[in-house]
Amino acid sequence: DQQVKQNSPSLSVQEGRISILNCDYTNSMFDYFLWYKKYPAEGPTFLISISSIKDKNEDGRFTVFLNKSAKHLSLHIVPSQPGDSAVYFCAASLYGSSNTGKLIFGQGTTLQVKP
Amino acid sequence: DAGVTQSPTHLIKTRGQQVTLRCSPKSGHDTVSWYQQALGQGPQFIFQYYEEEERQRGNFPDRFSGHQFPNYSSELNVNALWLGDSALYLCASRPSSGTEAFFGQGTRLTVV
């Protein structure tokens, strides 16, 4: 039961253009969503997050959009840079009152930004 | 701030053996979770420790066990290793009041 899905295994964009990475989820109870970036031989690095009570969160070149009715979120990177080339993971969590915060990850999307 | 540190970085074990992986959380973090990442997949939640107790567990057999020490560091133990246990094992920490988890670089376990 894949509760979080990233349907595009890979994405290639030109430097300076926008990168849009997508993520779908099935559990409407998720209350927090996060994006991580992962380089080979390194652990995931936290990028940006959004609470389910918001529909947009922006941090520099990174913006995450949440569409709760569609159970869909997306990460926009503008402008894309070659150093952004990595695997991007979407994750969802159910914090609620217990605040256990178990993360459920998608399969990842490999982004390649061409110079 | 050293961030989340894991040891060892690489490990090769024989099927049937036991292994212990170690994690030191980021300073100020008291909640530690362990994840298994198979090749080409996203990380899968194994369990979470808080106040030296297992607070939540994912869909992993009892061969996987853990421990959290008073200084918040943690260990992951896997008994009776299978070939299928070969994966990258990630430790993540966060403050109990926080929502963003920070990951270590992982331990690459190979079972032969």
Interface residues (C-beta under 8 A of the other chain):
Chain A: V4 Q6 Y32 L34 Y36 A41 E42 G43 P44 T45 F46 S49 S51 F89 A91 S93 Y95 N99 T100 G101 K102 L103 I104 F105 G106 Q107 G108
Chain B: V4 Q6 T31 S33 Y35 G40 Q41 G42 P43 Q44 F45 Q48 R55 Q56 G58 L90 A92 R94 S96 S97 T99 E100 A101 F102 F103 G104 Q105 G106
